[in-house]
Amino acid sequence: MSFLMLKELSRKIHRRVIVSLESLLARLDSNFAYKNRRKRWETQSSSLRQIFFLLGKSLKFLKK
């Protein structure tokens, strides 16, 4: 394989990983939003939502 082929393959894998992580984050975020409506999870889910928000921002930065 040439260097350019390896580089393109690496980009494709990187994109798939980011898309997979973003969909996982979206699912987790909606799950925590549901628990947040149930009030007893409010404090735990808000801190976890902040963590996932920051992780999502860093993933968007890596995408560029």
C-alpha positions in Angstrom: 0.0 0.0 0.0 1.2 3.5 -0.7 1.4 6.2 1.9 -1.6 8.1 0.4 -3.8 5.0 0.5 -2.9 4.4 4.2 -3.5 8.1 4.9 -7.0 7.9 3.3 -7.8 4.7 5.1 -6.8 6.3 8.4 -9.1 9.3 7.7 -12.1 7.0 6.9 -11.6 5.0 10.2 -11.2 8.2 12.1 -14.5 9.6 10.7 -16.3 6.4 11.5 -15.0 6.4 15.1 -16.1 10.0 15.6 -19.6 9.4 14.1 -20.0 6.3 16.3 -18.9 8.2 19.4 -21.3 11.1 18.6 -24.2 8.8 18.2 -23.4 7.1 21.5 -23.2 10.5 23.1 -26.5 11.5 21.7 -28.1 8.3 23.0 -26.6 8.8 26.5 -27.6 12.4 26.5 -31.2 11.6 25.7 -31.2 8.8 28.4 -29.9 11.3 31.0 -32.5 13.9 29.9 -35.2 11.2 30.5 -33.8 10.5 34.0 -33.5 14.2 34.6 -37.3 14.5 34.3 -37.6 11.9 37.1 -35.9 14.4 39.5 -34.1 12.0 41.7 -31.3 11.7 39.1 -31.1 15.5 38.5 -27.8 16.2 40.3 -26.0 13.1 38.9 -27.2 13.5 35.3 -26.4 17.2 35.2 -22.7 16.6 36.0 -22.6 13.7 33.6 -24.3 15.8 30.9 -21.5 18.4 31.4 -18.9 15.7 31.0 -20.5 14.5 27.8 -21.0 18.0 26.5 -17.3 18.7 26.9 -16.4 15.4 25.3 -18.7 16.2 22.4 -17.0 19.6 22.0 -13.6 18.0 21.9 -14.7 15.5 19.3 -16.0 18.3 17.1 -12.7 20.0 17.5 -10.9 16.8 16.5 -13.1 16.5 13.4 -11.7 19.7 11.9 
